[in-house]
Amino acid sequence: MKRLKSSRLWKNCYIKIAISLLVCLTSIIAFWFCLKAAFKSEYPLLPVDVGSMEPALNVGDLIIVQGLSDASEIKVAEKPAKASSIESSSYTAYKAFDGSLSTRWASAEGVDPQWIYVDLGSTVTITQVKLYWEVAYASAYQIQVSNDTSSWTNIYLTTTGTGGNETLTVSGTGRYVRMYGTKRGTSYGYSLWEFQVYGTAGPTPTPTPTPTPTPTPEAKLLSQSRSDGDIIVFRRPSNPDELLVQRAINKTLVDGVWYFRTQADNASSPYWVYEGLNAEDTWEEGYFHQKFLIGKVVGKIPYLGYIPLYVGAFLRSPEAMFLFIVLLCLVILLKYPSLLKKKLKPQTKAL
Protein backbone atom coordinates (compact mmCIF):
# COMPACT_ATOMS: atom_id res chain seq x y z
CA MET A 1 0.00 0.00 0.00
CA LYS A 2 2.87 2.41 0.78
CA ARG A 3 4.45 1.79 -2.60
CA LEU A 4 1.12 2.49 -4.27
CA LYS A 5 0.71 5.77 -2.32
CA SER A 6 4.23 6.86 -3.19
CA SER A 7 3.66 6.06 -6.86
CA ARG A 8 0.48 8.12 -6.88
CA LEU A 9 2.31 11.02 -5.18
CA TRP A 10 4.92 11.27 -7.94
CA LYS A 11 2.20 11.13 -10.55
CA ASN A 12 0.53 14.19 -8.97
CA CYS A 13 0.40 17.06 -11.48
CA TYR A 14 1.64 19.64 -8.97
CA ILE A 15 4.73 17.58 -8.28
CA LYS A 16 5.34 17.47 -12.01
CA ILE A 17 4.88 21.23 -12.22
CA ALA A 18 7.34 21.82 -9.37
CA ILE A 19 9.93 19.56 -10.98
CA SER A 20 9.39 21.19 -14.36
CA LEU A 21 9.77 24.66 -12.88
CA LEU A 22 12.94 23.62 -11.11
CA VAL A 23 14.34 22.31 -14.38
CA CYS A 24 13.17 25.50 -16.15
CA LEU A 25 14.77 27.77 -13.53
CA THR A 26 18.01 25.80 -13.65
CA SER A 27 18.04 26.03 -17.45
CA ILE A 28 17.43 29.79 -17.37
CA ILE A 29 20.22 30.35 -14.85
CA ALA A 30 22.55 28.20 -16.93
CA PHE A 31 21.49 30.09 -20.07
CA TRP A 32 22.19 33.40 -18.35
CA PHE A 33 25.69 32.38 -17.36
CA CYS A 34 26.27 31.02 -20.87
CA LEU A 35 25.26 34.44 -22.25
CA LYS A 36 27.67 36.18 -19.88
CA ALA A 37 30.45 33.83 -20.93
CA ALA A 38 29.64 34.05 -24.65
CA PHE A 39 29.52 37.85 -24.75
CA LYS A 40 32.17 38.31 -22.03
CA SER A 41 29.90 40.88 -20.43
CA GLU A 42 28.57 41.45 -16.95
CA TYR A 43 25.31 42.60 -18.53
CA PRO A 44 24.83 40.79 -21.86
CA LEU A 45 21.20 41.95 -22.09
CA LEU A 46 19.80 45.35 -21.07
CA PRO A 47 16.47 47.10 -21.69
CA VAL A 48 16.41 50.64 -23.13
CA ASP A 49 14.37 52.97 -20.90
CA VAL A 50 15.09 56.41 -22.41
CA GLY A 51 14.89 57.83 -25.92
CA SER A 52 18.21 59.68 -25.97
CA MET A 53 19.64 57.28 -28.58
CA GLU A 54 16.68 57.22 -30.98
CA PRO A 55 16.39 56.14 -33.73
CA ALA A 56 19.43 53.88 -33.27
CA LEU A 57 17.94 52.52 -30.04
CA ASN A 58 14.29 52.96 -29.10
CA VAL A 59 12.57 52.74 -25.75
CA GLY A 60 11.59 49.10 -25.21
CA ASP A 61 14.48 47.61 -27.16
CA LEU A 62 16.49 44.86 -25.51
CA ILE A 63 20.12 45.49 -26.38
CA ILE A 64 22.86 42.87 -26.66
CA VAL A 65 26.11 43.99 -25.04
CA GLN A 66 29.49 42.55 -26.05
CA GLY A 67 32.25 42.73 -23.46
CA LEU A 68 35.69 44.04 -24.40
CA SER A 69 39.05 42.39 -24.06
CA ASP A 70 40.79 45.57 -25.19
CA ALA A 71 39.36 49.09 -24.79
CA SER A 72 41.14 50.16 -27.99
CA GLU A 73 38.52 48.14 -29.92
CA ILE A 74 35.99 50.93 -29.39
CA LYS A 75 35.41 52.86 -32.64
CA VAL A 76 34.77 56.57 -32.14
CA ALA A 77 32.68 58.98 -34.18
CA GLU A 78 34.90 62.01 -34.33
CA LYS A 79 36.92 62.52 -37.48
CA PRO A 80 40.72 62.91 -37.22
CA ALA A 81 41.74 66.56 -37.21
CA LYS A 82 45.03 68.43 -37.31
CA ALA A 83 46.10 72.04 -36.83
CA SER A 84 49.21 74.09 -37.53
CA SER A 85 49.49 74.97 -33.83
CA ILE A 86 47.52 75.05 -30.59
CA GLU A 87 47.46 77.61 -27.82
CA SER A 88 47.55 74.83 -25.19
CA SER A 89 46.47 71.21 -24.65
CA SER A 90 42.99 72.49 -23.76
CA TYR A 91 42.43 73.81 -27.31
CA THR A 92 43.35 70.89 -29.58
CA ALA A 93 42.15 70.55 -33.18
CA TYR A 94 39.48 67.90 -32.68
CA LYS A 95 37.55 70.25 -30.38
CA ALA A 96 36.46 72.18 -33.44
CA PHE A 97 34.69 69.02 -34.63
CA ASP A 98 33.22 67.58 -31.41
CA GLY A 99 29.71 69.02 -31.84
CA SER A 100 30.01 71.20 -28.75
CA LEU A 101 29.87 75.01 -28.69
CA SER A 102 31.56 75.02 -25.30
CA THR A 103 34.90 73.61 -26.50
CA ARG A 104 37.17 75.11 -29.16
CA TRP A 105 40.39 75.01 -31.10
CA ALA A 106 42.77 77.92 -30.65
CA SER A 107 46.03 78.51 -32.47
CA ALA A 108 49.20 80.11 -31.18
CA GLU A 109 48.71 83.84 -30.68
CA GLY A 110 50.08 86.55 -32.95
CA VAL A 111 51.21 84.29 -35.80
CA ASP A 112 50.06 84.22 -39.46
CA PRO A 113 49.23 82.02 -41.31
CA GLN A 114 47.49 79.26 -39.33
CA TRP A 115 45.36 76.33 -40.48
CA ILE A 116 43.14 73.49 -39.29
CA TYR A 117 41.77 70.55 -41.29
CA VAL A 118 39.55 67.50 -40.84
CA ASP A 119 39.88 64.06 -42.42
CA LEU A 120 36.46 62.94 -43.71
CA GLY A 121 37.70 59.40 -44.35
CA SER A 122 36.94 59.30 -48.08
CA THR A 123 36.39 61.62 -51.04
CA VAL A 124 33.12 63.51 -50.65
CA THR A 125 31.22 66.29 -52.38
CA ILE A 126 31.23 69.45 -50.25
CA THR A 127 28.40 71.98 -50.58
CA GLN A 128 28.49 74.01 -47.39
CA VAL A 129 30.82 75.00 -44.56
CA LYS A 130 29.83 76.57 -41.24
CA LEU A 131 32.38 78.38 -39.09
CA TYR A 132 31.62 79.33 -35.49
CA TRP A 133 34.35 81.80 -34.54
CA GLU A 134 35.42 82.70 -31.05
CA VAL A 135 36.55 86.32 -30.51
CA ALA A 136 39.82 85.42 -32.25
CA TYR A 137 38.57 85.24 -35.85
CA ALA A 138 40.12 85.40 -39.32
CA SER A 139 39.55 88.50 -41.44
CA ALA A 140 41.17 86.79 -44.43
CA TYR A 141 41.09 83.05 -45.04
CA GLN A 142 40.45 80.29 -47.56
CA ILE A 143 38.48 77.04 -47.42
CA GLN A 144 40.47 74.36 -49.22
CA VAL A 145 40.07 70.70 -50.18
CA SER A 146 42.62 67.97 -50.80
CA ASN A 147 42.92 64.23 -51.28
CA ASP A 148 46.43 63.90 -49.84
CA THR A 149 47.07 66.96 -47.57
CA SER A 150 49.91 67.98 -49.92
CA SER A 151 48.06 69.67 -52.76
CA TRP A 152 45.20 72.01 -51.78
CA THR A 153 42.49 73.62 -53.92
CA ASN A 154 40.54 76.73 -52.90
CA ILE A 155 36.75 76.39 -52.91
CA TYR A 156 36.16 79.65 -51.03
CA LEU A 157 38.20 82.72 -50.10
CA THR A 158 37.57 86.07 -48.48
CA THR A 159 39.51 89.09 -47.27
CA THR A 160 36.56 90.67 -45.45
CA GLY A 161 35.74 88.11 -42.75
CA THR A 162 33.81 89.52 -39.78
CA GLY A 163 33.84 86.57 -37.38
CA GLY A 164 30.78 85.31 -35.53
CA ASN A 165 28.86 82.48 -37.19
CA GLU A 166 29.49 82.16 -40.91
CA THR A 167 27.62 79.90 -43.34
CA LEU A 168 29.48 79.47 -46.62
CA THR A 169 28.10 78.01 -49.84
CA VAL A 170 30.90 76.11 -51.56
CA SER A 171 31.43 73.51 -54.27
CA GLY A 172 34.22 70.97 -54.41
CA THR A 173 35.32 67.41 -53.74
CA GLY A 174 38.01 66.02 -51.47
CA ARG A 175 38.81 63.92 -48.43
CA TYR A 176 40.38 66.71 -46.38
CA VAL A 177 38.82 70.15 -45.76
CA ARG A 178 40.96 72.97 -44.41
CA MET A 179 40.49 76.49 -43.11
CA TYR A 180 43.65 78.40 -44.02
CA GLY A 181 43.84 81.70 -42.18
CA THR A 182 46.11 84.37 -43.69
CA LYS A 183 45.16 87.42 -41.62
CA ARG A 184 43.91 87.65 -38.04
CA GLY A 185 41.00 89.89 -37.16
CA THR A 186 42.43 90.55 -33.69
CA SER A 187 45.80 90.58 -31.97
CA TYR A 188 45.15 87.02 -30.75
CA GLY A 189 45.39 83.90 -32.87
CA TYR A 190 42.63 81.95 -34.65
CA SER A 191 39.93 80.14 -32.68
CA LEU A 192 36.89 78.11 -33.78
CA TRP A 193 34.13 76.75 -31.57
CA GLU A 194 32.97 74.58 -34.46
CA PHE A 195 34.08 73.85 -38.03
CA GLN A 196 31.24 72.00 -39.76
CA VAL A 197 31.44 70.50 -43.24
CA TYR A 198 28.27 69.56 -45.14
CA GLY A 199 27.85 67.58 -48.32
CA THR A 200 27.27 64.10 -49.70
CA ALA A 201 29.37 60.96 -49.67
CA GLY A 202 31.16 60.29 -52.97
CA PRO A 203 31.61 62.52 -56.03
CA THR A 204 28.82 64.55 -57.62
CA PRO A 205 26.51 62.22 -59.62
CA THR A 206 26.71 62.48 -63.42
CA PRO A 207 23.39 63.68 -64.92
CA THR A 208 21.60 61.07 -66.98
CA PRO A 209 20.80 61.76 -70.67
CA THR A 210 17.15 60.86 -70.10
CA PRO A 211 14.47 63.53 -69.56
CA THR A 212 14.25 62.46 -65.92
CA PRO A 213 16.43 64.84 -63.87
CA THR A 214 19.08 63.37 -61.59
CA PRO A 215 17.98 63.91 -57.98
CA THR A 216 20.34 65.99 -55.83
CA PRO A 217 21.44 64.04 -52.74
CA GLU A 218 20.57 65.67 -49.42
CA ALA A 219 23.52 67.43 -47.80
CA LYS A 220 24.58 65.94 -44.46
CA LEU A 221 26.97 66.95 -41.73
CA LEU A 222 30.12 65.05 -42.68
CA SER A 223 32.60 66.32 -40.11
CA GLN A 224 30.71 64.70 -37.23
CA SER A 225 29.55 61.31 -38.43
CA ARG A 226 27.90 60.05 -35.24
CA SER A 227 26.81 56.77 -36.80
CA ASP A 228 30.48 55.83 -37.22
CA GLY A 229 31.01 55.56 -33.47
CA ASP A 230 30.22 52.48 -31.38
CA ILE A 231 27.33 52.65 -28.92
CA ILE A 232 28.78 51.71 -25.56
CA VAL A 233 27.46 50.84 -22.11
CA PHE A 234 29.35 52.27 -19.16
CA ARG A 235 28.94 53.04 -15.49
CA ARG A 236 28.29 56.66 -14.58
CA PRO A 237 31.59 57.72 -12.99
CA SER A 238 29.84 59.71 -10.25
CA ASN A 239 27.44 56.81 -9.52
CA PRO A 240 28.84 53.40 -10.62
CA ASP A 241 25.54 51.66 -9.87
CA GLU A 242 23.89 53.53 -12.76
CA LEU A 243 24.47 52.37 -16.34
CA LEU A 244 24.50 54.75 -19.31
CA VAL A 245 24.15 53.95 -23.02
CA GLN A 246 25.77 56.52 -25.34
CA ARG A 247 27.88 56.76 -28.48
CA ALA A 248 31.67 56.98 -28.23
CA ILE A 249 32.77 60.19 -29.96
CA ASN A 250 36.43 60.34 -28.95
CA LYS A 251 39.12 58.45 -27.05
CA THR A 252 42.68 59.13 -26.03
CA LEU A 253 45.51 57.02 -24.64
CA VAL A 254 47.20 58.44 -21.54
CA ASP A 255 49.99 56.50 -19.82
CA GLY A 256 48.70 53.22 -21.24
CA VAL A 257 45.09 53.85 -20.19
CA TRP A 258 42.21 54.68 -22.53
CA TYR A 259 39.89 57.57 -21.68
CA PHE A 260 36.56 58.02 -23.50
CA ARG A 261 34.20 60.85 -24.34
CA THR A 262 30.59 60.08 -25.21
CA GLN A 263 27.39 61.73 -26.34
CA ALA A 264 23.79 60.62 -26.74
CA ASP A 265 22.56 60.92 -30.33
CA ASN A 266 19.80 63.36 -29.32
CA ALA A 267 21.95 65.42 -26.95
CA SER A 268 23.17 68.88 -27.95
CA SER A 269 26.58 68.43 -26.32
CA PRO A 270 28.86 65.60 -25.12
CA TYR A 271 28.35 63.89 -21.79
CA TRP A 272 30.05 65.84 -19.03
CA VAL A 273 31.87 63.89 -16.33
CA TYR A 274 31.18 65.62 -13.05
CA GLU A 275 33.97 67.08 -10.99
CA GLY A 276 34.85 65.70 -7.59
CA LEU A 277 35.96 62.28 -8.83
CA ASN A 278 39.35 60.78 -8.23
CA ALA A 279 41.97 62.36 -10.46
CA GLU A 280 42.72 59.07 -12.23
CA ASP A 281 39.03 58.54 -13.10
CA THR A 282 38.90 61.43 -15.59
CA TRP A 283 41.11 63.21 -18.09
CA GLU A 284 40.74 66.73 -19.41
CA GLU A 285 37.17 67.83 -20.14
CA GLY A 286 34.60 65.07 -20.08
CA TYR A 287 36.77 61.97 -20.55
CA PHE A 288 36.32 58.96 -18.26
CA HIS A 289 38.60 56.03 -17.41
CA GLN A 290 38.24 52.73 -19.29
CA LYS A 291 37.47 50.91 -16.03
CA PHE A 292 33.89 52.25 -16.24
CA LEU A 293 33.26 50.45 -19.55
CA ILE A 294 30.81 47.52 -19.61
CA GLY A 295 30.91 46.80 -23.35
CA LYS A 296 29.57 47.85 -26.73
CA VAL A 297 26.12 47.28 -28.20
CA VAL A 298 26.22 44.68 -30.98
CA GLY A 299 22.51 44.12 -31.53
CA LYS A 300 18.99 44.74 -30.31
CA ILE A 301 15.66 42.93 -29.99
CA PRO A 302 12.74 45.35 -30.51
CA TYR A 303 9.96 45.54 -27.90
CA LEU A 304 11.27 42.73 -25.66
CA GLY A 305 12.74 45.30 -23.29
CA TYR A 306 9.21 46.40 -22.37
CA ILE A 307 8.86 43.31 -20.17
CA PRO A 308 11.14 44.57 -17.39
CA LEU A 309 10.20 48.22 -18.00
CA TYR A 310 6.50 47.67 -17.47
CA VAL A 311 6.84 45.44 -14.43
CA GLY A 312 8.71 48.06 -12.43
CA ALA A 313 11.99 49.77 -11.72
CA PHE A 314 13.29 46.87 -9.65
CA LEU A 315 13.01 44.61 -12.67
CA ARG A 316 15.38 46.67 -14.80
CA SER A 317 18.29 44.41 -14.04
CA PRO A 318 18.73 41.41 -16.39
CA GLU A 319 18.59 38.89 -13.53
CA ALA A 320 15.22 40.24 -12.39
CA MET A 321 13.95 40.12 -15.96
CA PHE A 322 14.65 36.40 -16.12
CA LEU A 323 12.99 35.95 -12.72
CA PHE A 324 9.90 37.66 -14.09
CA ILE A 325 9.82 35.25 -17.03
CA VAL A 326 10.05 32.32 -14.61
CA LEU A 327 7.15 33.66 -12.51
CA LEU A 328 5.13 34.16 -15.67
CA CYS A 329 5.73 30.53 -16.61
CA LEU A 330 4.65 29.49 -13.10
CA VAL A 331 1.35 31.36 -13.39
CA ILE A 332 0.64 29.80 -16.78
CA LEU A 333 1.43 26.26 -15.63
CA LEU A 334 -0.65 26.57 -12.46
CA LYS A 335 -3.60 27.86 -14.44
CA TYR A 336 -3.22 25.28 -17.17
CA PRO A 337 -1.67 22.17 -15.57
CA SER A 338 -2.85 20.09 -18.48
CA LEU A 339 0.10 21.48 -20.43
CA LEU A 340 2.32 19.11 -18.48
CA LYS A 341 -0.08 16.45 -17.20
CA LYS A 342 -0.96 13.55 -19.42
CA LYS A 343 -4.14 11.69 -18.82
CA LEU A 344 -3.38 8.59 -16.84
CA LYS A 345 -5.13 5.35 -17.52
CA PRO A 346 -7.19 4.17 -14.53
CA GLN A 347 -5.30 1.61 -12.55
CA THR A 348 -6.98 -1.58 -11.30
CA LYS A 349 -6.31 -2.40 -7.69
CA ALA A 350 -5.21 -5.91 -6.98
CA LEU A 351 -7.66 -7.77 -4.84
Number of C-alpha atoms within 10 A of each C-alpha: 6 7 8 9 10 10 11 10 13 11 14 11 17 16 12 16 18 14 12 15 17 13 12 15 18 12 12 17 15 12 12 18 16 13 19 18 13 12 19 18 20 16 21 25 25 23 27 26 17 12 15 18 19 12 10 11 24 20 19 23 20 24 24 21 26 24 24 16 10 9 17 15 10 20 18 22 23 25 21 16 20 15 19 13 20 21 15 11 10 14 19 19 27 23 22 29 25 27 24 14 16 12 20 24 27 29 25 16 18 12 15 15 16 23 20 25 25 27 22 21 14 11 18 21 21 28 18 18 22 15 20 20 22 19 16 20 26 29 18 18 22 19 21 22 26 20 18 11 14 6 9 16 16 17 17 17 17 13 13 12 16 13 17 13 14 14 11 15 13 19 16 20 24 23 20 23 30 24 23 22 23 19 20 22 18 14 11 16 25 33 25 28 24 24 28 21 23 21 24 19 19 14 14 16 11 7 11 9 8 7 6 8 9 12 8 10 11 9 15 16 15 21 27 22 15 22 15 15 20 21 29 22 23 21 17 17 22 14 8 11 9 10 16 17 25 26 27 26 27 22 22 14 11 10 6 7 13 19 25 22 24 27 24 21 20 12 12 11 16 23 16 13 20 13 12 9 12 9 9 10 17 21 17 10 15 16 21 27 19 19 14 17 21 23 26 26 22 14 14 21 14 16 14 15 24 17 19 26 19 11 12 9 9 10 18 20 15 18 14 13 21 18 16 16 14 17 14 11 15 18 11 12 18 14 10 11 16 11 12 13 14 10 7 7 6 6 6 6 6 4 3
